Amino acid sequence: MMEIVKTKKYTHIKAAQNSAVDILKDIKKRYSEFKNEHLIVDFSEKINTNIEELFLFLDLSTNHRENGISFVIICSEIDTDDLPDEICVVPTFSEALDILEMDEIERDLGF
């Protein structure tokens, strides 16, 4: 299961399962509900998340961002230097909101 909170600016998906694979399956199953919305996938309450689990979201993140829509993962346990630029991981919810704002400014400027 996952907890979904929708706002005017984004959809916040909180991981309620312990398995990143299950979370990804749930997101893909319900993707049509939020494919045109900025997504924040929140692993902040999931303990022991590893880089391999976050790499599972790489294709989803890449496709979502190629459509001009932000995709941010919250995970405080990961060294972001070990991740490719195609996947955006931040340690806190407020930083995720900052990324959404920066992405919006970049889109407005044509980047």
Rosetta blueprint (number, residue, H / E / L):
1 M L
2 M E
3 E E
4 I E
5 V E
6 K E
7 T L
8 K L
9 K L
10 Y L
11 T E
12 H E
13 I E
14 K E
15 A E
16 A L
17 Q L
18 N L
19 S L
20 A H
21 V H
22 D H
23 I H
24 L H
25 K H
26 D H
27 I H
28 K H
29 K H
30 R L
31 Y H
32 S H
33 E H
34 F L
35 K L
36 N L
37 E L
38 H L
39 L E
40 I E
41 V E
42 D E
43 F L
44 S L
45 E L
46 K L
47 I L
48 N L
49 T L
50 N L
51 I H
52 E H
53 E H
54 L H
55 F H
56 L L
57 F L
58 L H
59 D H
60 L H
61 S H
62 T H
63 N H
64 H H
65 R H
66 E H
67 N L
68 G L
69 I L
70 S L
71 F E
72 V E
73 I E
74 I E
75 C L
76 S L
77 E L
78 I L
79 D L
80 T H
81 D H
82 D H
83 L L
84 P L
85 D L
86 E L
87 I L
88 C E
89 V E
90 V E
91 P L
92 T L
93 F H
94 S H
95 E H
96 A H
97 L H
98 D H
99 I H
100 L H
101 E H
102 M H
103 D H
104 E H
105 I H
106 E H
107 R H
108 D H
109 L H
110 G L
111 F L
